[in-house]
Structures are given as C-alpha cells and as structure tokens.
Amino acid sequence: MSADSNVFIERLWRSVKYEEIYLKAYESVGQARQSIANYLTWYNQQRPHSSLSDKTPDEAYFAMLPAMKTAA
C-alpha cells in the first residue's frame, strides 16, 4: 500500500470517528456495527466528496470502470 493510499484511509477513519462514532452512545457491539455499517453505506453512496468533484465514492469508482476495462 502506498503512502497516498494511507492518506485516503486516514481521512476515511477520521470521518467515521468524528461524524459517527464520537456522536453516538452505542448500547452494544452489535448496535455499533450496524450503525457504522449504515454510515459507511451512506458515506459511499450518498455523501458527496469535494475531492471527487462532489461525486460520491461509488459514482467516482463506477464511472472509471469502463476506462479500466478498455485499458486492460
């Protein structure tokens, strides 16, 4: 994994901590897992990211798939 990859992972976990985990008082591990899973789904499918030209991660990823297939 490159240093650039680490930056993205660190940003993701910072968002998870400050936008989800630190704001909630989970009743159980199961509730925490479900709530974090819901957050990650929202983060990838609905939350626009300025670093992705206000696209969601899913939009950015799936938009580049055709280009990756033709390059292979």
Summary of the structure (lengths in Angstrom):
residues: 72
radius of gyration: 14.9
end to end distance: 21.3
largest distance: 48.2
contacts: 151
relative contact order: 0.08
helix: 76%
strand: 3%
